[in-house]
């Protein structure tokens, strides 16, 4: 949900595979910068992929700054 000058982001904290609950404290929202969030969903292994995407994003940003 967004409004003038703000956004509300929500996600659950359950990491499950089929009917098996693997974790109930998985943070699916990553803060990349003060005003930039990344959310993910899917397989429990996606959390490591999200960290990889964040690292690649910062490498790109810093390489563009020269």
N, CA, C and O atoms as a CHARMM CRD file, in Angstrom:
* protein
*
  264
    1    1 UNK  N      0.83800  -1.14500   0.00000 PROA 1      0.00000
    2    1 UNK  CA     0.00000   0.00000   0.00000 PROA 1      0.00000
    3    1 UNK  C      0.90200   1.23200   0.00000 PROA 1      0.00000
    4    1 UNK  O      1.89200   1.26900   0.73000 PROA 1      0.00000
    5    2 UNK  N      0.58200   2.20900  -0.78600 PROA 2      0.00000
    6    2 UNK  CA     1.38300   3.43000  -0.84200 PROA 2      0.00000
    7    2 UNK  C      0.51000   4.64900  -0.63200 PROA 2      0.00000
    8    2 UNK  O     -0.70500   4.61400  -0.83100 PROA 2      0.00000
    9    3 UNK  N      1.13900   5.69700  -0.23500 PROA 3      0.00000
   10    3 UNK  CA     0.47300   6.98100  -0.06500 PROA 3      0.00000
   11    3 UNK  C      1.47900   8.07400  -0.34200 PROA 3      0.00000
   12    3 UNK  O      2.59900   7.79600  -0.77000 PROA 3      0.00000
   13    4 UNK  N      1.10000   9.28200  -0.10900 PROA 4      0.00000
   14    4 UNK  CA     2.00100  10.40600  -0.36700 PROA 4      0.00000
   15    4 UNK  C      3.14000  10.40400   0.65300 PROA 4      0.00000
   16    4 UNK  O      2.94400  10.74800   1.81900 PROA 4      0.00000
   17    5 UNK  N      4.31500  10.01700   0.20500 PROA 5      0.00000
   18    5 UNK  CA     5.49200  10.01400   1.05400 PROA 5      0.00000
   19    5 UNK  C      5.70600   8.76600   1.88900 PROA 5      0.00000
   20    5 UNK  O      6.59600   8.75300   2.73900 PROA 5      0.00000
   21    6 UNK  N      4.91700   7.70900   1.67600 PROA 6      0.00000
   22    6 UNK  CA     5.12000   6.49500   2.44600 PROA 6      0.00000
   23    6 UNK  C      4.67500   5.26100   1.67600 PROA 6      0.00000
   24    6 UNK  O      3.93900   5.35100   0.69400 PROA 6      0.00000
   25    7 UNK  N      5.13500   4.10900   2.14300 PROA 7      0.00000
   26    7 UNK  CA     4.70600   2.81700   1.60700 PROA 7      0.00000
   27    7 UNK  C      4.65200   1.83200   2.75900 PROA 7      0.00000
   28    7 UNK  O      5.47700   1.89500   3.67000 PROA 7      0.00000
   29    8 UNK  N      3.69600   0.93000   2.72700 PROA 8      0.00000
   30    8 UNK  CA     3.58200  -0.12000   3.72800 PROA 8      0.00000
   31    8 UNK  C      3.86700  -1.44500   3.03700 PROA 8      0.00000
   32    8 UNK  O      3.24400  -1.78200   2.03000 PROA 8      0.00000
   33    9 UNK  N      4.82100  -2.19600   3.59300 PROA 9      0.00000
   34    9 UNK  CA     5.20900  -3.48800   3.03300 PROA 9      0.00000
   35    9 UNK  C      5.01700  -4.53600   4.12600 PROA 9      0.00000
   36    9 UNK  O      5.41500  -4.32400   5.27100 PROA 9      0.00000
   37   10 UNK  N      4.40900  -5.66200   3.77200 PROA 10     0.00000
   38   10 UNK  CA     4.18600  -6.73200   4.75100 PROA 10     0.00000
   39   10 UNK  C      4.51400  -8.07700   4.12700 PROA 10     0.00000
   40   10 UNK  O      4.36400  -8.27000   2.92100 PROA 10     0.00000
   41   11 UNK  N      4.96500  -9.00400   4.96300 PROA 11     0.00000
   42   11 UNK  CA     5.26100 -10.36700   4.51100 PROA 11     0.00000
   43   11 UNK  C      5.12900 -11.30500   5.70100 PROA 11     0.00000
   44   11 UNK  O      5.28200 -10.88900   6.85000 PROA 11     0.00000
   45   12 UNK  N      4.84700 -12.56700   5.42300 PROA 12     0.00000
   46   12 UNK  CA     4.81900 -13.54200   6.50900 PROA 12     0.00000
   47   12 UNK  C      6.24700 -13.97100   6.84200 PROA 12     0.00000
   48   12 UNK  O      7.19000 -13.56000   6.16600 PROA 12     0.00000
   49   13 UNK  N      6.40900 -14.78300   7.86700 PROA 13     0.00000
   50   13 UNK  CA     7.74400 -15.21300   8.28300 PROA 13     0.00000
   51   13 UNK  C      7.90500 -16.72700   8.22000 PROA 13     0.00000
   52   13 UNK  O      8.82400 -17.27300   8.83000 PROA 13     0.00000
   53   14 UNK  N      7.03500 -17.40600   7.49900 PROA 14     0.00000
   54   14 UNK  CA     7.08500 -18.86300   7.43200 PROA 14     0.00000
   55   14 UNK  C      7.84300 -19.32700   6.20300 PROA 14     0.00000
   56   14 UNK  O      7.58600 -18.86900   5.09000 PROA 14     0.00000
   57   15 UNK  N      8.77900 -20.23900   6.41700 PROA 15     0.00000
   58   15 UNK  CA     9.47900 -20.89500   5.31200 PROA 15     0.00000
   59   15 UNK  C      9.02000 -22.34500   5.32100 PROA 15     0.00000
   60   15 UNK  O      9.35200 -23.10100   6.23400 PROA 15     0.00000
   61   16 UNK  N      8.26700 -22.72800   4.31700 PROA 16     0.00000
   62   16 UNK  CA     7.69800 -24.07600   4.28900 PROA 16     0.00000
   63   16 UNK  C      7.99000 -24.74900   2.95500 PROA 16     0.00000
   64   16 UNK  O      8.21600 -24.09000   1.94000 PROA 16     0.00000
   65   17 UNK  N      7.98000 -26.05300   2.98400 PROA 17     0.00000
   66   17 UNK  CA     8.11900 -26.84600   1.76600 PROA 17     0.00000
   67   17 UNK  C      7.03500 -27.90600   1.83600 PROA 17     0.00000
   68   17 UNK  O      7.05300 -28.76800   2.71400 PROA 17     0.00000
   69   18 UNK  N      6.09000 -27.83900   0.90600 PROA 18     0.00000
   70   18 UNK  CA     4.93900 -28.72000   0.90700 PROA 18     0.00000
   71   18 UNK  C      4.15600 -28.48500   2.19300 PROA 18     0.00000
   72   18 UNK  O      3.75200 -27.35100   2.45400 PROA 18     0.00000
   73   19 UNK  N      3.92800 -29.51000   3.00300 PROA 19     0.00000
   74   19 UNK  CA     3.19300 -29.32500   4.25300 PROA 19     0.00000
   75   19 UNK  C      4.11600 -29.22900   5.45500 PROA 19     0.00000
   76   19 UNK  O      3.64000 -29.12800   6.58600 PROA 19     0.00000
   77   20 UNK  N      5.44000 -29.26000   5.23300 PROA 20     0.00000
   78   20 UNK  CA     6.41900 -29.21600   6.31700 PROA 20     0.00000
   79   20 UNK  C      6.84400 -27.77800   6.56100 PROA 20     0.00000
   80   20 UNK  O      7.31300 -27.09900   5.64700 PROA 20     0.00000
   81   21 UNK  N      6.68200 -27.31800   7.78200 PROA 21     0.00000
   82   21 UNK  CA     7.12200 -25.96900   8.15400 PROA 21     0.00000
   83   21 UNK  C      8.57600 -26.05200   8.59600 PROA 21     0.00000
   84   21 UNK  O      8.88300 -26.70700   9.59200 PROA 21     0.00000
   85   22 UNK  N      9.48200 -25.39200   7.86100 PROA 22     0.00000
   86   22 UNK  CA    10.90700 -25.47800   8.14400 PROA 22     0.00000
   87   22 UNK  C     11.34800 -24.40000   9.13500 PROA 22     0.00000
   88   22 UNK  O     12.14900 -24.66300  10.03200 PROA 22     0.00000
   89   23 UNK  N     10.82300 -23.19700   8.96800 PROA 23     0.00000
   90   23 UNK  CA    11.16700 -22.08000   9.85100 PROA 23     0.00000
   91   23 UNK  C      9.93100 -21.22300  10.04500 PROA 23     0.00000
   92   23 UNK  O      9.05000 -21.18800   9.18600 PROA 23     0.00000
   93   24 UNK  N      9.86600 -20.53100  11.17500 PROA 24     0.00000
   94   24 UNK  CA     8.77300 -19.59000  11.36500 PROA 24     0.00000
   95   24 UNK  C      9.28400 -18.19000  11.70200 PROA 24     0.00000
   96   24 UNK  O      8.53200 -17.33600  12.17200 PROA 24     0.00000
   97   25 UNK  N     10.58100 -17.97100  11.45300 PROA 25     0.00000
   98   25 UNK  CA    11.16300 -16.65700  11.73000 PROA 25     0.00000
   99   25 UNK  C     11.99500 -16.13000  10.55300 PROA 25     0.00000
  100   25 UNK  O     12.93000 -15.35400  10.75500 PROA 25     0.00000
  101   26 UNK  N     11.66500 -16.54100   9.34700 PROA 26     0.00000
  102   26 UNK  CA    12.38500 -16.11300   8.13800 PROA 26     0.00000
  103   26 UNK  C     11.96400 -14.69400   7.76800 PROA 26     0.00000
  104   26 UNK  O     10.78600 -14.44100   7.51500 PROA 26     0.00000
  105   27 UNK  N     12.92000 -13.77300   7.73600 PROA 27     0.00000
  106   27 UNK  CA    12.63100 -12.39200   7.34600 PROA 27     0.00000
  107   27 UNK  C     12.65900 -12.30500   5.83100 PROA 27     0.00000
  108   27 UNK  O     13.71700 -12.47300   5.22400 PROA 27     0.00000
  109   28 UNK  N     11.51800 -12.04500   5.20900 PROA 28     0.00000
  110   28 UNK  CA    11.41500 -12.01800   3.74800 PROA 28     0.00000
  111   28 UNK  C     11.46700 -10.61300   3.17700 PROA 28     0.00000
  112   28 UNK  O     11.17700 -10.40300   1.99900 PROA 28     0.00000
  113   29 UNK  N     11.83700  -9.65500   4.00900 PROA 29     0.00000
  114   29 UNK  CA    12.01000  -8.27400   3.55700 PROA 29     0.00000
  115   29 UNK  C     13.43000  -7.85700   3.92300 PROA 29     0.00000
  116   29 UNK  O     13.80300  -7.87100   5.09600 PROA 29     0.00000
  117   30 UNK  N     14.21300  -7.49100   2.92500 PROA 30     0.00000
  118   30 UNK  CA    15.59100  -7.05800   3.14900 PROA 30     0.00000
  119   30 UNK  C     15.68900  -5.55800   2.89600 PROA 30     0.00000
  120   30 UNK  O     15.23100  -5.06800   1.86400 PROA 30     0.00000
  121   31 UNK  N     16.28800  -4.83000   3.83700 PROA 31     0.00000
  122   31 UNK  CA    16.52300  -3.39300   3.66700 PROA 31     0.00000
  123   31 UNK  C     17.82500  -3.22700   2.89400 PROA 31     0.00000
  124   31 UNK  O     18.89200  -3.61400   3.37000 PROA 31     0.00000
  125   32 UNK  N     17.73100  -2.65000   1.70300 PROA 32     0.00000
  126   32 UNK  CA    18.91400  -2.43800   0.86100 PROA 32     0.00000
  127   32 UNK  C     19.51000  -1.06500   1.12800 PROA 32     0.00000
  128   32 UNK  O     20.73100  -0.91300   1.16400 PROA 32     0.00000
  129   33 UNK  N     18.67000  -0.07900   1.31100 PROA 33     0.00000
  130   33 UNK  CA    19.06900   1.29200   1.59100 PROA 33     0.00000
  131   33 UNK  C     17.97600   1.91100   2.45600 PROA 33     0.00000
  132   33 UNK  O     16.93000   1.29000   2.64400 PROA 33     0.00000
  133   34 UNK  N     18.18400   3.11600   2.98800 PROA 34     0.00000
  134   34 UNK  CA    17.16300   3.71300   3.85100 PROA 34     0.00000
  135   34 UNK  C     15.76100   3.80100   3.22400 PROA 34     0.00000
  136   34 UNK  O     14.76200   3.70900   3.93800 PROA 34     0.00000
  137   35 UNK  N     15.68000   3.97500   1.92900 PROA 35     0.00000
  138   35 UNK  CA    14.37700   4.08800   1.26800 PROA 35     0.00000
  139   35 UNK  C     14.18800   3.03000   0.18800 PROA 35     0.00000
  140   35 UNK  O     13.45000   3.24600  -0.77400 PROA 35     0.00000
  141   36 UNK  N     14.85900   1.87200   0.34500 PROA 36     0.00000
  142   36 UNK  CA    14.78800   0.82200  -0.66300 PROA 36     0.00000
  143   36 UNK  C     14.72000  -0.54000   0.01900 PROA 36     0.00000
  144   36 UNK  O     15.62300  -0.91500   0.76700 PROA 36     0.00000
  145   37 UNK  N     13.63100  -1.28200  -0.24800 PROA 37     0.00000
  146   37 UNK  CA    13.43400  -2.61800   0.30600 PROA 37     0.00000
  147   37 UNK  C     13.34000  -3.62700  -0.82100 PROA 37     0.00000
  148   37 UNK  O     12.93100  -3.29700  -1.93500 PROA 37     0.00000
  149   38 UNK  N     13.72400  -4.86800  -0.52200 PROA 38     0.00000
  150   38 UNK  CA    13.53300  -5.95900  -1.46200 PROA 38     0.00000
  151   38 UNK  C     12.80300  -7.06200  -0.72100 PROA 38     0.00000
  152   38 UNK  O     13.19900  -7.43900   0.38200 PROA 38     0.00000
  153   39 UNK  N     11.74100  -7.58200  -1.31800 PROA 39     0.00000
  154   39 UNK  CA    11.01600  -8.70000  -0.73100 PROA 39     0.00000
  155   39 UNK  C     11.18200  -9.91100  -1.62800 PROA 39     0.00000
  156   39 UNK  O     11.45200  -9.77800  -2.82200 PROA 39     0.00000
  157   40 UNK  N     11.01800 -11.09600  -1.04800 PROA 40     0.00000
  158   40 UNK  CA    11.10600 -12.31500  -1.83900 PROA 40     0.00000
  159   40 UNK  C     10.14500 -13.35000  -1.29200 PROA 40     0.00000
  160   40 UNK  O      9.68500 -13.26300  -0.15400 PROA 40     0.00000
  161   41 UNK  N      9.85700 -14.32000  -2.12300 PROA 41     0.00000
  162   41 UNK  CA     9.00400 -15.43600  -1.71600 PROA 41     0.00000
  163   41 UNK  C      9.45900 -16.66900  -2.47400 PROA 41     0.00000
  164   41 UNK  O     10.33900 -16.58600  -3.33100 PROA 41     0.00000
  165   42 UNK  N      8.87800 -17.78800  -2.16900 PROA 42     0.00000
  166   42 UNK  CA     9.22800 -19.00500  -2.88600 PROA 42     0.00000
  167   42 UNK  C      9.90900 -20.00800  -1.99100 PROA 42     0.00000
  168   42 UNK  O      9.63200 -20.07300  -0.79400 PROA 42     0.00000
  169   43 UNK  N     10.80200 -20.79200  -2.56700 PROA 43     0.00000
  170   43 UNK  CA    11.50400 -21.85000  -1.84600 PROA 43     0.00000
  171   43 UNK  C     12.33200 -21.26100  -0.70500 PROA 43     0.00000
  172   43 UNK  O     12.78400 -20.12000  -0.80600 PROA 43     0.00000
  173   44 UNK  N     12.54000 -22.00900   0.37100 PROA 44     0.00000
  174   44 UNK  CA    13.34500 -21.51200   1.49000 PROA 44     0.00000
  175   44 UNK  C     14.75800 -21.10100   1.09900 PROA 44     0.00000
  176   44 UNK  O     15.33400 -20.22800   1.74800 PROA 44     0.00000
  177   45 UNK  N     15.32700 -21.68800   0.07700 PROA 45     0.00000
  178   45 UNK  CA    16.66200 -21.32600  -0.37800 PROA 45     0.00000
  179   45 UNK  C     16.73500 -19.96400  -1.04400 PROA 45     0.00000
  180   45 UNK  O     17.82700 -19.47400  -1.33200 PROA 45     0.00000
  181   46 UNK  N     15.60300 -19.35300  -1.29000 PROA 46     0.00000
  182   46 UNK  CA    15.59000 -18.05600  -1.95200 PROA 46     0.00000
  183   46 UNK  C     16.24600 -16.96600  -1.11000 PROA 46     0.00000
  184   46 UNK  O     16.65000 -15.93900  -1.65400 PROA 46     0.00000
  185   47 UNK  N     16.36200 -17.16300   0.19100 PROA 47     0.00000
  186   47 UNK  CA    16.98800 -16.13500   1.02300 PROA 47     0.00000
  187   47 UNK  C     18.44300 -15.93600   0.64100 PROA 47     0.00000
  188   47 UNK  O     18.91900 -14.80100   0.61900 PROA 47     0.00000
  189   48 UNK  N     19.16600 -17.01500   0.33600 PROA 48     0.00000
  190   48 UNK  CA    20.55400 -16.86000  -0.09100 PROA 48     0.00000
  191   48 UNK  C     20.62400 -16.21100  -1.47300 PROA 48     0.00000
  192   48 UNK  O     21.55000 -15.44900  -1.75000 PROA 48     0.00000
  193   49 UNK  N     19.66300 -16.50300  -2.33200 PROA 49     0.00000
  194   49 UNK  CA    19.61100 -15.85300  -3.63800 PROA 49     0.00000
  195   49 UNK  C     19.34900 -14.36100  -3.48100 PROA 49     0.00000
  196   49 UNK  O     19.91800 -13.55400  -4.21600 PROA 49     0.00000
  197   50 UNK  N     18.49300 -13.98400  -2.53100 PROA 50     0.00000
  198   50 UNK  CA    18.20600 -12.57000  -2.32700 PROA 50     0.00000
  199   50 UNK  C     19.45700 -11.82100  -1.87700 PROA 50     0.00000
  200   50 UNK  O     19.68200 -10.68900  -2.30400 PROA 50     0.00000
  201   51 UNK  N     20.26900 -12.43400  -1.02500 PROA 51     0.00000
  202   51 UNK  CA    21.52200 -11.79500  -0.61100 PROA 51     0.00000
  203   51 UNK  C     22.47500 -11.64600  -1.79200 PROA 51     0.00000
  204   51 UNK  O     23.17100 -10.63600  -1.89800 PROA 51     0.00000
  205   52 UNK  N     22.51500 -12.62900  -2.67500 PROA 52     0.00000
  206   52 UNK  CA    23.33500 -12.55200  -3.87000 PROA 52     0.00000
  207   52 UNK  C     22.88000 -11.38700  -4.75700 PROA 52     0.00000
  208   52 UNK  O     23.70700 -10.63900  -5.27800 PROA 52     0.00000
  209   53 UNK  N     21.56700 -11.23900  -4.92200 PROA 53     0.00000
  210   53 UNK  CA    21.02700 -10.14600  -5.74100 PROA 53     0.00000
  211   53 UNK  C     21.39200  -8.79400  -5.13800 PROA 53     0.00000
  212   53 UNK  O     21.71200  -7.86000  -5.87300 PROA 53     0.00000
  213   54 UNK  N     21.35100  -8.67600  -3.82300 PROA 54     0.00000
  214   54 UNK  CA    21.72500  -7.42100  -3.16200 PROA 54     0.00000
  215   54 UNK  C     23.19200  -7.09500  -3.42200 PROA 54     0.00000
  216   54 UNK  O     23.52700  -5.94900  -3.72200 PROA 54     0.00000
  217   55 UNK  N     24.06400  -8.08700  -3.31000 PROA 55     0.00000
  218   55 UNK  CA    25.49800  -7.86600  -3.55300 PROA 55     0.00000
  219   55 UNK  C     25.73700  -7.44100  -4.99600 PROA 55     0.00000
  220   55 UNK  O     26.50300  -6.50900  -5.24300 PROA 55     0.00000
  221   56 UNK  N     25.10200  -8.10200  -5.94400 PROA 56     0.00000
  222   56 UNK  CA    25.25900  -7.74000  -7.35500 PROA 56     0.00000
  223   56 UNK  C     24.72700  -6.32900  -7.59700 PROA 56     0.00000
  224   56 UNK  O     25.33300  -5.56000  -8.34400 PROA 56     0.00000
  225   57 UNK  N     23.61100  -5.98500  -6.98000 PROA 57     0.00000
  226   57 UNK  CA    23.03900  -4.63900  -7.11100 PROA 57     0.00000
  227   57 UNK  C     24.03900  -3.58300  -6.64500 PROA 57     0.00000
  228   57 UNK  O     24.26900  -2.59800  -7.34700 PROA 57     0.00000
  229   58 UNK  N     24.63700  -3.78000  -5.46300 PROA 58     0.00000
  230   58 UNK  CA    25.58800  -2.79900  -4.95200 PROA 58     0.00000
  231   58 UNK  C     26.85600  -2.74400  -5.79200 PROA 58     0.00000
  232   58 UNK  O     27.42000  -1.66700  -5.98400 PROA 58     0.00000
  233   59 UNK  N     27.31200  -3.88100  -6.29400 PROA 59     0.00000
  234   59 UNK  CA    28.47700  -3.87100  -7.18500 PROA 59     0.00000
  235   59 UNK  C     28.17900  -3.03300  -8.43300 PROA 59     0.00000
  236   59 UNK  O     29.02700  -2.26400  -8.88500 PROA 59     0.00000
  237   60 UNK  N     26.98100  -3.18400  -8.98000 PROA 60     0.00000
  238   60 UNK  CA    26.59400  -2.39900 -10.15100 PROA 60     0.00000
  239   60 UNK  C     26.51400  -0.91200  -9.81700 PROA 60     0.00000
  240   60 UNK  O     27.01700  -0.07600 -10.56700 PROA 60     0.00000
  241   61 UNK  N     25.88000  -0.58500  -8.69100 PROA 61     0.00000
  242   61 UNK  CA    25.73100   0.83300  -8.30500 PROA 61     0.00000
  243   61 UNK  C     27.09700   1.47900  -8.11800 PROA 61     0.00000
  244   61 UNK  O     27.33800   2.57800  -8.61700 PROA 61     0.00000
  245   62 UNK  N     27.98800   0.80500  -7.40500 PROA 62     0.00000
  246   62 UNK  CA    29.29700   1.39900  -7.14600 PROA 62     0.00000
  247   62 UNK  C     30.16100   1.45900  -8.39900 PROA 62     0.00000
  248   62 UNK  O     30.97700   2.37100  -8.53600 PROA 62     0.00000
  249   63 UNK  N     30.00300   0.51500  -9.31100 PROA 63     0.00000
  250   63 UNK  CA    30.78400   0.57400 -10.54500 PROA 63     0.00000
  251   63 UNK  C     30.29300   1.69200 -11.46400 PROA 63     0.00000
  252   63 UNK  O     31.07700   2.25200 -12.22900 PROA 63     0.00000
  253   64 UNK  N     29.00400   2.02100 -11.39400 PROA 64     0.00000
  254   64 UNK  CA    28.45500   3.11100 -12.20300 PROA 64     0.00000
  255   64 UNK  C     28.86500   4.47600 -11.68000 PROA 64     0.00000
  256   64 UNK  O     28.93300   5.43900 -12.44400 PROA 64     0.00000
  257   65 UNK  N     29.14000   4.57100 -10.37900 PROA 65     0.00000
  258   65 UNK  CA    29.53900   5.85200  -9.78400 PROA 65     0.00000
  259   65 UNK  C     30.95200   6.23300 -10.18500 PROA 65     0.00000
  260   65 UNK  O     31.32900   7.40300 -10.13100 PROA 65     0.00000
  261   66 UNK  N     31.74100   5.22400 -10.59500 PROA 66     0.00000
  262   66 UNK  CA    33.08200   5.45400 -11.09000 PROA 66     0.00000
  263   66 UNK  C     34.03700   5.80900 -10.06000 PROA 66     0.00000
  264   66 UNK  O     35.21200   6.03000 -10.35600 PROA 66     0.00000
